[in-house]
Amino acid sequence: MTRDRSDRVSLSVRDWFGIVGIAFGIFTACGAGYLRIDRSLSELSIGQSHQAQIIDGLNTDIQRLEARLMGVK
């Protein structure tokens, strides 16, 4: 920071570069965190739909076996 004759303080070029660098770091970290969370949610969604397909297949098998057992009696 620099001070002129009227005791007014202003930021120097070095200070502005520091502020811009810190802001860039914060925005980059936030963006990376957002992308990581978005990717995790996408993976969970895909896994959930896969598990739902497996459960539907198991329910179909159970119904088929129940129908076969009821037909035997």
C-alpha positions as CSV (number, residue, x, y, z in Angstrom):
1,M,0.0,0.0,0.0
2,T,1.1,3.5,-0.7
3,R,0.3,6.8,0.9
4,D,0.3,10.1,-0.9
5,R,0.6,13.7,0.5
6,S,-3.0,13.9,1.7
7,D,-2.6,10.8,3.8
8,R,-4.8,8.9,1.3
9,V,-3.8,5.2,1.2
10,S,-4.1,3.3,-2.1
11,L,-3.2,-0.2,-3.2
12,S,-0.1,-0.8,-5.2
13,V,0.1,-3.1,-8.3
14,R,1.6,-5.8,-6.1
15,D,-1.4,-5.6,-3.7
16,W,-3.8,-5.9,-6.6
17,F,-2.0,-8.9,-8.0
18,G,-2.2,-10.5,-4.6
19,I,-5.9,-9.9,-4.3
20,V,-6.6,-11.2,-7.8
21,G,-4.4,-14.3,-7.1
22,I,-6.3,-15.0,-3.8
23,A,-9.7,-14.5,-5.5
24,F,-8.6,-16.8,-8.4
25,G,-7.5,-19.5,-5.9
26,I,-10.8,-19.3,-4.0
27,F,-12.9,-19.5,-7.2
28,T,-10.8,-22.4,-8.6
29,A,-11.3,-24.3,-5.3
30,C,-15.0,-23.7,-5.3
31,G,-15.3,-24.8,-9.0
32,A,-13.3,-27.9,-8.3
33,G,-15.5,-28.8,-5.3
34,Y,-18.6,-28.2,-7.3
35,L,-17.4,-30.5,-10.1
36,R,-16.4,-33.2,-7.7
37,I,-19.8,-33.1,-6.0
38,D,-21.6,-33.1,-9.4
39,R,-19.6,-36.1,-10.5
40,S,-20.4,-38.0,-7.3
41,L,-24.1,-37.3,-7.6
42,S,-24.0,-38.6,-11.2
43,E,-22.3,-41.8,-10.1
44,L,-24.9,-42.3,-7.4
45,S,-27.7,-41.8,-9.8
46,I,-26.3,-44.3,-12.2
47,G,-25.7,-46.8,-9.4
48,Q,-29.2,-46.3,-8.1
49,S,-30.8,-47.0,-11.5
50,H,-28.6,-50.1,-11.9
51,Q,-29.7,-51.4,-8.5
52,A,-33.4,-50.7,-9.4
53,Q,-33.0,-52.8,-12.6
54,I,-31.5,-55.7,-10.5
55,I,-34.4,-55.4,-8.0
56,D,-37.0,-55.5,-10.8
57,G,-35.3,-58.6,-12.2
58,L,-35.4,-60.3,-8.8
59,N,-39.1,-59.4,-8.3
60,T,-39.9,-60.9,-11.7
61,D,-38.0,-64.1,-10.7
62,I,-39.8,-64.2,-7.4
63,Q,-43.2,-63.8,-9.0
64,R,-42.4,-66.5,-11.6
65,L,-41.3,-68.9,-8.8
66,E,-44.4,-68.1,-6.8
67,A,-46.6,-68.8,-9.8
68,R,-44.9,-72.1,-10.4
69,L,-45.3,-73.1,-6.7
70,M,-49.0,-72.2,-6.7
71,G,-49.6,-74.2,-9.8
72,V,-48.0,-77.3,-8.3
73,K,-50.4,-77.4,-5.3
